[in-house]
Amino acid sequence: MRKTVFLFFLISFLSTPFLTAQFGSDSQDISDRDGPVYLIPVNEDIDQFLVVFLKRSIIRAKEAGSPMIIFELNTFGGRVDSALEITSLIGSVDWARTIAYIPAASGGTGVSWSAGALISFSCDSIIMDSGTSMGAAAPVYQSSEGMVIAEEKTVSAVRGQMAALAEKNGYPKSIALAMVDDDIELYEVETGEGIRLKTPDEISEMERVLGEEVVRGRQISAVDKLLTLTAGEMERYGVSSATVSGRNSLLDFLDIEDASLVILEKNRADWLVAFISSAGVTSLLVMIGLVALYMEVTSPGFGVPGTIALVCFAIVFSASTLIGNFGSLELLLFLIGVVLLLIEIFIIPGFGVTGISGIILILLSLVLSRQDFVIPEFVWQWDILRRNLLYAALSLVGAMTLIGVLMIMLPQSRLFSRLVLQSDTGKKSGEGGESAESSEGQGKSDLIGKKGICLTDLRPVGKADFDGEVLIVQTDGDYIEKGREIVVIRKEGLCLVVKSS
């Protein structure tokens, strides 16, 4: 019965993911959807909290059967890794049409620069208000000398993603690259589709195909200058689908009625999920969970540490589930890890390879639950994986440090003595020995070299009888069965360390 509470919470927790709606693929065609159109405002810097909000919003739109999602972008940019996550997220929406709308509302900036431009190119169509602009998407960082373009590795990642998004969604690739790379020159050229922007290499290729000289028009983008285009220029050069004058004009262009439009704003639930899924809170919960798991495996308690561990992991995984990162692989890894720990608790003595393997698998499931990919394909995904591994490593180091402190302090505390199994001898104070809760004898008696009998299993902490004196002892990590003879080998602070004699 001593693990009843632990197993009850375990079964309850492991059944939760099966009752939760999954953010998987949907075979339903866009034309078959008759749900409301969702509009998601992005009027802030791009960061991890925005990623969480957009994930939850897209899940809501999918569950409602929405045929179209409008991302209202009004931002100067933000974190590159967050922007790349968002582009991957939007790119995975194949069950609805995605629109990037750049508004010129009162109080707004009327721009979609840097990360905002990257997100715009990830959508199926771009529509802009008059008086707005888009461009200058090269990643930069603040230094003592002002804004400086990021290192080539980061620029290359953004450049490659911009080119890939342009190819996927049918935007002019040269324009997308010119917004990131200041080495690209663009000239106006008359084509069968109208006036388009071409690089010198593209113009040379046109001349080779046509067999005649192509007349270059105005130079729009020069070397050492990042490209930025107004709303009118975006439409003129075949990038945006239309130029409108406000949200109502946008709805008229898309033939959307006001009654069928749902505007999603951040609420308390979004802020709470963003807070719980933040790196600091997640690392803290994982650290507490690992410490509690270790105490559950090594102490003869009745399940309180295991319950604490499951509550911590339940919070972490619940947040990951709400933002669509917790899937079947993460669940499988976590299940295998928990099973290995249960084997360590109930079957295999001590704490060895099985328990360590279980903890590693649990940590791996936690790492994967913080990202929407398994094997990184892009440079920015490798950066995210390294960051998540760092958080997991810090949590593990913090947990090991805390475990070391607890191993020294807990055996002598009254709280710990209430959590461990009570003595089977039935001895009471005054019947030839002291109570198990008494730690005074340990401080007064020199017991080094003295032999005793284990009253409980030592995993590695438990109780032993030394000539009628019941004391709390611990091993160096070894497992010693109840009833075995032991000997005190040293004293660490107030803690007695024993081994099998």
Secondary structure, DSSP 8 states (H G I E B T S, - for coil): -TTHHHHHHHHHHHHTGGGS---------GGG--S-EEEEEE-S-B-HHHHHHHHHHHHHHHHTT-SEEEEEE-B--B-HHHHHHHHHHHHT--SSEEEEEE---TTS--EEETHHHHHHHTSSEEEEETT-EEE----EEEETTEEEE--HHHHHHHHHHHHHHHHHHT--HHHHHHTT-TT--EEEEEETTEEEEE-HHHHHHHHHHHTS------EEE-TT---EEEHHHHHHTTSSSEEESSHHHHHHHHT--GGGEEE----HHHHHHHHHTSHHHHHHHHHHHHHHHHHHHHS--SSHHHHHHHHHHHHHHHHHHHTT---HHHHHHHHHHHHHHHHHHHTS-SS-HHHHHHHHHHHHHHHHTTSS-SS--SHHHHHHHHHHHHHHHHHHHHHHHHHHHHHHHGGGSHHHHHHS---SS---TTSSS--TT--HHHHHS--TT-EEEESS-BSSEEEEEETTEEEEEE-SS--B-TT-EEEEEEEETTEEEEEE-
